[in-house]
Amino acid sequence: MVYDALPKDPVMLLSFINTQLRDTYASFDDFADAFGLDAEATAATLAAIDYIYDPSVNQFV
């Protein structure tokens, strides 16, 4: 299932993803699979605002 209602603004997207990672998903890959996202493209969007995924804390930091 592709989730079409993800925030378009990168900062709002960051907040949404980190909340989901904290509350529901064990990894970013699990989150991306559940939402039907291209994990690399989504990570690149967040890298553009200087956030990278840190698997040790399961958050974009």
N, C-alpha and C positions, 0 to 999 in steps of 0.2 A: 504494500500500500504506500503510495506517495502522499505525503502530507503537504497540502498546498497552502496551508495557513501559517507557515513559519514566518517569523518577522523578517522583513527585508532589510531593515537597518542593522548593520553589523553589531552595534553595541547591544541592541535588543536581542539579536540572535545569540550573542554571547551569553547574556543573562538567561535566556530560555534554555540553551543547551546545558549550561553549568547547573541549572536547577534540576533539569532532567537527569543529568549524570549523578548529582548528589542524591536525589530522591528515588530513582527508578532503575538506572542502567549501570551495569558493572564495568562497562567500557564505552569508549566513543564508537567503536565499531558496532557494538550492540545497539546503541542509539541510532546510528546511521542506518543499520539494517531495518530496525523497527519503523523508521520514518521514510524509508525508501530514498535515502539521500546518497549522493556521490560524496563519500567521506573525504576524498582528496580535495574536491572543489570547495566543500564546506570549510575544511581546515584552511585552505588558501584564503578564503574570505576573511576568516578570523586572523590569519597571519598578517593580512593587510593592515590590521589595527594593532599589530604587535602582540598577539596572543597565540600561543602554541599549546597543543595538548600535552599534558604531563601525566602519563599513565600511573605514576606512583601516587598521585593524589586524585586521579580520575577527574581532572578539571582542566579547562583552558586557563593558563596563567600567563 
